[in-house]
Each structure stands twice: as C-alpha cells, then as structure tokens.
C-alpha cells in the first residue's frame, strides 16, 4: 500500500486534523463535538460504560497487509464489541494516534475513513468525539469507547450459574485462519480465502445479535483472545467450570478445514482448523451463558454447559482443555 503526498509532520497537527476529520459524522447524542478541550455526550443512563484498547505496530498489526482504512475499522469494531458484551449501546469514541515522522497525510485520511466506516456499519448512533495526534518512533492506536447501559444491569463475566448453557454468537476461528493465510510463505493463499483474510483485517462482530443475547445472558464477554482463553477467564471469574462439547463446535471447524489443508499442502506447516476454533482470537464474537430453556436469538449457538467448579477451568468433552490464545503483552 503506497501513500503519497505530504507527510503529517510537514503539515502540523492542526492542519493534518482539519484535512482528515471532515469524514466524521455527527449523532444526536453528542452535545459538544470535537474541537473544544473535551467533548460532551448526552447519555440516557447515569451508569456510563467505558472501555479502552491499544494497538501497536509490529505487535498488534503489520503494515505489510493492513491498510490505514483496515486499522481504523478494526480499532473501532474491537472497542464496540467490548461495550456490547457488557450490554451497553455505543455512544462515543475518542482516538489517540501516534504517527512517525514518515507517516503521510493520505494515510491519516484513509485511517479516518476506516474509523467512520466502522461506526457506519456497526453502530451508526456512535460518534468519534475527540482524541489526540502525536509523534513517535512507531504507529500506536488507542481508542476509548463509552456506552449507555440501557438495561437493568451490566452483563459481567462473574455471574455465570451452574446449569447454564454456554453460547457463542458469531464466528470462531476465521480471523485466526486469516492471520495464518497472511503470514504464509505462499502469498497466493490469502487470495484463495478472501473471507477469512477480510475478517482478520476488518472484524465483523454482529452487535445487534450481541445486544439481543445480552438481554438474556447471565454472563457474557467479547471473544478477543481465543475461545479457550476467554472461556477460562469467564470460568475463573464466576468460580465455575465450562464444559464445551466437540460435536457442537464441529461446524465451526468444518468450514475451515479446506483452508488448513491448503496451507499444509503448499508450505511446510501444521495449520489445524481446531487450533483456530479453540485458540484463535480476533473474531470478536460473543461468549455468554444463558439459563436452560432460554429462547436464543437467531445466530446464537449452544456449545456447552456450566458445571460446578472442578480441577480445571474448561473441558472439551471429558478432557481438560488448556487455555491458549493471544496475550497482549507477550504476543
């Protein structure tokens, strides 16, 4: 991806932002938008839900395959999913961006378009209300999102009940598959499976489905780091054990089997669709527990049940399942 034109450092902060931020749209809940010392957002509920996330170049993203638009889109959607996992409606985002002395203005403008597209496609009632632009040795993206808690209580990780069903809303393993395709020595592989590559670069969490699920869930969280790792986190917080069933997860693995075979046949590797499903992150689907007999929203799928606390956090059928996935510090 080639970005041309002046560098941000040549224009200065004020001019660079003036050129880039024209793509942002306003929403009714924003009372004072970007331009003052702080924004003012009108919320329906006094309980404000807040989340933040940071993406660092060469640790969380690779400019070799992620465009500025991709990164803006991803930065928005990952934070929106965290709000919805708590049962909150997204209302506002602030974005802090550290650029290098070589970053082009055209890159910043595409990044801004990606931010707005993420809002348009997933939370049109949410506005980018401010942020900061600074210079450093590498690109860093930090987003803070705020939301309205428009239901009686937030949905926590710590409130799963023994006897509940374990439910997933969204995809599993597709983003991890896309990452392995992008990292493959055979660069034609990524072109063969564009759906998985796109989900890695631009996650597509179903926030409407997530909100529907949050209204019946006893506990819930965004699957950002992998099903096994996030299931273990939920189990520990709730002091329970999650027992997942392989037969209920087979459909997720089946759709990825051909991609795994392609990687292994063209390059020396050990791609495995089950590793993607169980341990791959960044699909940003929703993991929830619901009471038995609850009417699930269309698109949510039962994958197991909640049991009394046992020796291990999670089991796959009768075997302990080691938690593995993405660690934001160690990688």
C-alpha positions as CSV (number, residue, x, y, z in Angstrom):
1,X,0.0,0.0,0.0
2,X,1.5,3.2,-1.1
3,X,0.5,6.6,0.4
4,X,1.6,9.7,-1.4
5,X,1.5,13.4,-0.7
6,X,2.8,15.5,2.2
7,X,3.9,14.0,5.5
8,X,1.9,14.8,8.6
9,X,5.0,16.3,10.2
10,X,5.2,18.8,7.3
11,X,1.6,20.0,7.8
12,X,1.5,20.1,11.6
13,X,-1.2,18.8,13.9
14,X,-3.9,21.4,13.3
15,X,-3.8,21.3,9.5
16,X,-3.5,17.5,9.4
17,X,-6.5,17.0,11.6
18,X,-8.5,19.7,9.7
19,X,-8.0,17.8,6.5
20,X,-8.7,14.3,7.9
21,X,-11.7,14.8,10.2
22,X,-14.2,16.1,7.7
23,X,-15.4,12.5,7.1
24,X,-16.7,12.1,10.7
25,X,-20.4,12.2,11.1
26,X,-22.4,13.7,14.0
27,X,-25.0,11.9,16.0
28,X,-27.8,13.3,18.2
29,X,-26.3,12.2,21.5
30,X,-23.2,14.3,21.0
31,X,-23.9,17.7,22.6
32,X,-20.4,19.2,22.2
33,X,-18.3,17.5,19.4
34,X,-14.5,17.5,18.8
35,X,-13.0,21.0,18.8
36,X,-13.1,22.0,22.5
37,X,-11.0,20.9,25.3
38,X,-13.3,17.9,25.8
39,X,-16.5,16.6,24.2
40,X,-19.9,16.4,25.9
41,X,-22.1,13.3,25.2
42,X,-25.7,13.1,26.4
43,X,-26.4,9.6,27.8
44,X,-29.8,8.1,28.7
45,X,-28.5,6.4,31.8
46,X,-26.2,7.8,34.5
47,X,-24.2,4.5,34.5
48,X,-21.5,5.0,31.9
49,X,-19.8,2.0,30.4
50,X,-16.1,2.7,29.4
51,X,-13.5,0.5,27.6
52,X,-10.2,1.2,26.0
53,X,-7.8,-0.7,23.7
54,X,-4.3,-0.1,22.3
55,X,-2.8,-1.4,19.0
56,X,1.0,-1.2,18.5
57,X,2.7,-1.5,15.1
58,X,4.6,-4.8,14.6
59,X,3.0,-6.3,17.7
60,X,-0.8,-5.9,17.1
61,X,-0.7,-5.1,13.4
62,X,1.5,-5.4,10.3
63,X,1.5,-2.5,7.8
64,X,2.6,-5.1,5.2
65,X,-1.0,-6.2,4.9
66,X,-3.2,-3.8,6.9
67,X,-4.1,-0.6,5.2
68,X,-4.8,2.6,7.1
69,X,-8.6,2.0,6.4
70,X,-8.3,-1.5,7.8
71,X,-6.7,-0.3,11.0
72,X,-9.3,2.4,11.6
73,X,-12.1,0.0,11.0
74,X,-10.6,-2.6,13.3
75,X,-9.8,-0.1,16.1
76,X,-13.5,0.9,16.2
77,X,-15.1,-2.5,16.0
78,X,-12.9,-4.1,18.7
79,X,-14.0,-1.5,21.1
80,X,-17.6,-1.5,20.1
81,X,-17.7,-5.3,20.8
82,X,-16.4,-4.7,24.3
83,X,-19.3,-2.3,25.1
84,X,-21.9,-4.6,23.7
85,X,-20.5,-7.5,25.7
86,X,-21.4,-5.5,28.8
87,X,-24.9,-4.9,27.5
88,X,-24.2,-1.2,26.5
89,X,-25.2,0.7,23.4
90,X,-22.1,2.5,22.0
91,X,-22.4,6.3,22.0
92,X,-18.9,7.8,21.6
93,X,-15.3,7.1,20.8
94,X,-12.0,9.0,21.3
95,X,-9.0,8.0,19.3
96,X,-5.4,8.7,20.1
97,X,-2.9,8.2,17.3
98,X,0.9,8.2,17.4
99,X,2.4,8.6,14.0
100,X,6.0,8.6,12.8
101,X,7.9,11.3,11.0
102,X,7.3,9.5,7.8
103,X,3.6,9.0,8.0
104,X,1.8,10.6,5.1
105,X,-1.3,12.8,5.4
106,X,-3.0,10.5,2.9
107,X,-2.6,7.6,5.4
108,X,-4.2,9.6,8.1
109,X,-7.2,10.5,5.9
110,X,-7.7,6.8,5.0
111,X,-7.4,5.9,8.7
112,X,-10.2,8.4,9.5
113,X,-12.4,6.9,6.8
114,X,-11.9,3.5,8.3
115,X,-12.9,4.8,11.7
116,X,-16.1,6.3,10.3
117,X,-16.9,3.2,8.3
118,X,-16.6,1.0,11.4
119,X,-19.2,3.3,13.1
120,X,-21.4,3.4,10.0
121,X,-21.5,-0.4,9.6
122,X,-21.8,-1.4,13.3
123,X,-23.0,1.5,15.4
124,X,-24.4,4.3,13.4
125,X,-25.6,6.0,16.6
126,X,-21.9,6.3,17.8
127,X,-19.7,9.3,17.0
128,X,-16.0,9.8,17.1
129,X,-16.0,12.8,19.5
130,X,-12.3,13.5,20.0
131,X,-8.8,12.3,20.6
132,X,-5.1,13.2,20.1
133,X,-2.4,13.2,17.5
134,X,1.2,12.8,18.5
135,X,4.6,11.7,17.0
136,X,6.8,8.8,18.0
137,X,9.0,6.0,16.7
138,X,6.2,3.7,15.6
139,X,2.5,3.8,15.0
140,X,0.3,3.4,18.0
141,X,-3.5,3.5,18.0
142,X,-5.5,3.8,21.3
143,X,-9.3,4.0,21.4
144,X,-11.6,4.7,24.3
145,X,-15.3,4.0,23.9
146,X,-18.2,5.0,26.0
147,X,-21.7,3.5,26.0
148,X,-25.2,3.7,27.5
149,X,-26.2,0.9,29.8
150,X,-29.8,0.7,28.6
151,X,-30.8,-2.4,30.6
152,X,-31.2,-3.0,34.3
153,X,-27.7,-4.3,35.0
154,X,-24.4,-4.7,33.2
155,X,-23.6,-8.2,32.0
156,X,-20.5,-9.4,33.8
157,X,-18.0,-12.3,33.5
158,X,-18.5,-13.2,37.1
159,X,-22.2,-14.2,37.1
160,X,-22.5,-17.5,35.3
161,X,-24.7,-20.0,37.1
162,X,-24.3,-23.8,37.4
163,X,-26.7,-25.4,34.9
164,X,-26.5,-22.5,32.4
165,X,-25.8,-23.2,28.7
166,X,-22.6,-21.9,27.1
167,X,-23.4,-19.9,24.0
168,X,-21.4,-18.3,21.1
169,X,-22.8,-15.6,18.9
170,X,-20.7,-15.1,15.8
171,X,-17.8,-16.8,14.1
172,X,-14.9,-18.8,15.6
173,X,-11.5,-19.3,14.1
174,X,-12.0,-17.3,10.9
175,X,-9.8,-14.4,11.9
176,X,-7.0,-16.7,13.1
177,X,-7.2,-18.6,9.9
178,X,-6.9,-15.3,8.0
179,X,-3.8,-14.4,10.0
180,X,-2.1,-17.6,9.2
181,X,-3.0,-17.1,5.5
182,X,-1.4,-13.7,5.6
183,X,1.7,-15.0,7.3
184,X,2.1,-17.9,4.9
185,X,5.2,-18.0,2.7
186,X,2.9,-18.7,-0.2
187,X,1.4,-15.3,-0.8
188,X,-1.2,-16.7,-3.2
189,X,-3.0,-18.4,-0.3
190,X,-4.5,-15.2,1.1
191,X,-6.2,-14.6,-2.3
192,X,-7.7,-18.0,-2.2
193,X,-9.7,-17.4,1.0
194,X,-10.6,-13.7,1.0
195,X,-13.4,-14.1,3.5
196,X,-11.1,-15.2,6.3
197,X,-8.4,-12.6,5.4
198,X,-11.0,-9.8,5.5
199,X,-12.3,-10.9,8.9
200,X,-8.8,-10.7,10.2
201,X,-8.2,-7.2,8.8
202,X,-11.8,-5.9,9.4
203,X,-13.7,-7.8,12.1
204,X,-17.4,-8.1,11.7
205,X,-19.0,-8.6,15.1
206,X,-22.8,-8.8,15.0
207,X,-23.5,-6.1,17.5
208,X,-27.3,-6.4,17.1
209,X,-27.1,-10.1,17.9
210,X,-24.8,-9.4,20.8
211,X,-27.3,-6.9,22.3
212,X,-30.1,-9.4,21.9
213,X,-28.0,-12.0,23.6
214,X,-27.0,-9.7,26.4
215,X,-30.6,-9.3,27.5
216,X,-31.0,-13.0,28.4
217,X,-27.4,-13.7,29.4
218,X,-26.3,-14.5,33.0
219,X,-22.7,-13.7,32.0
220,X,-21.0,-12.5,28.8
221,X,-17.8,-11.3,27.2
222,X,-16.2,-10.5,23.9
223,X,-14.0,-13.3,22.4
224,X,-11.0,-11.3,21.5
225,X,-8.1,-13.6,22.5
226,X,-9.5,-17.1,21.7
227,X,-12.4,-19.3,22.8
228,X,-10.3,-21.4,25.3
229,X,-8.5,-18.4,26.9
230,X,-11.6,-16.3,27.2
231,X,-13.7,-19.3,28.4
232,X,-11.1,-19.9,31.1
233,X,-11.3,-16.2,32.2
234,X,-15.1,-16.3,32.5
235,X,-14.9,-19.6,34.4
236,X,-12.4,-18.3,36.9
237,X,-14.4,-15.0,37.4
238,X,-17.6,-17.0,38.0
239,X,-15.9,-19.7,40.1
240,X,-17.4,-22.4,37.8
241,X,-16.1,-24.8,35.1
242,X,-17.2,-24.7,31.5
243,X,-17.7,-28.0,29.7
244,X,-17.6,-27.5,26.0
245,X,-18.7,-30.2,23.5
246,X,-16.7,-31.0,20.4
247,X,-19.7,-32.1,18.5
248,X,-21.3,-28.7,19.0
249,X,-18.1,-27.0,17.7
250,X,-17.6,-29.2,14.6
251,X,-19.5,-26.8,12.3
252,X,-17.0,-24.0,13.1
253,X,-14.1,-26.3,12.3
254,X,-15.6,-27.9,9.2
255,X,-15.7,-24.6,7.3
256,X,-12.0,-24.0,7.9
257,X,-10.8,-27.5,7.1
258,X,-10.1,-26.8,3.4
259,X,-8.0,-23.7,4.2
260,X,-5.9,-25.7,6.7
261,X,-5.3,-28.4,4.1
262,X,-4.3,-25.7,1.5
263,X,-1.7,-24.2,3.9
264,X,-0.3,-27.6,4.8
265,X,-0.1,-28.8,1.2
266,X,1.6,-25.7,-0.2
267,X,4.1,-24.9,2.5
268,X,5.7,-26.8,5.4
269,X,3.3,-26.1,8.3
270,X,0.9,-27.5,10.8
271,X,-2.2,-25.5,10.3
272,X,-5.1,-27.0,12.1
273,X,-8.7,-25.8,12.0
274,X,-9.3,-26.9,15.6
275,X,-6.5,-24.8,16.8
276,X,-8.1,-21.8,15.1
277,X,-11.5,-22.5,16.5
278,X,-10.4,-23.2,20.1
279,X,-7.5,-20.9,20.5
280,X,-7.6,-18.3,17.7
281,X,-8.6,-14.7,18.6
282,X,-9.9,-11.5,16.9
283,X,-13.3,-12.8,15.6
284,X,-14.8,-10.6,18.3
285,X,-17.8,-12.8,18.7
286,X,-19.7,-13.1,22.0
287,X,-19.3,-15.8,24.6
288,X,-22.3,-16.0,27.0
289,X,-24.0,-18.2,29.5
290,X,-27.8,-18.4,29.5
291,X,-30.4,-20.1,31.6
292,X,-31.5,-23.5,30.3
293,X,-34.7,-23.1,28.3
294,X,-34.0,-19.5,27.4
295,X,-35.0,-18.6,23.8
296,X,-31.8,-17.9,22.0
297,X,-31.7,-15.1,19.3
298,X,-31.2,-16.4,15.8
299,X,-27.5,-16.8,15.2
300,X,-26.5,-17.8,18.7
301,X,-25.3,-21.4,19.2
302,X,-25.0,-23.6,22.2
303,X,-21.5,-25.1,22.6
304,X,-21.6,-26.5,26.2
305,X,-22.8,-26.0,29.7
306,X,-21.7,-24.6,33.0
307,X,-20.8,-27.0,35.8
308,X,-19.7,-26.8,39.4
309,X,-16.1,-25.7,39.9
310,X,-13.7,-28.6,39.1
311,X,-9.9,-29.0,38.9
312,X,-9.7,-27.3,35.5
313,X,-11.4,-24.1,34.2
314,X,-12.6,-25.7,31.0
315,X,-13.1,-29.2,29.5
316,X,-13.6,-30.3,25.9
317,X,-15.9,-33.3,26.3
318,X,-14.3,-35.1,29.3
319,X,-10.7,-33.9,28.7
320,X,-9.2,-30.8,30.3
321,X,-8.6,-28.1,27.7
322,X,-5.5,-25.9,28.2
323,X,-6.3,-22.3,27.7
324,X,-4.3,-20.7,24.9
325,X,-4.6,-17.6,22.7
326,X,-3.4,-14.1,22.2
327,X,-1.6,-12.4,25.0
328,X,-1.5,-8.6,24.5
329,X,1.9,-8.3,26.3
330,X,3.8,-11.4,25.2
331,X,2.1,-11.8,21.8
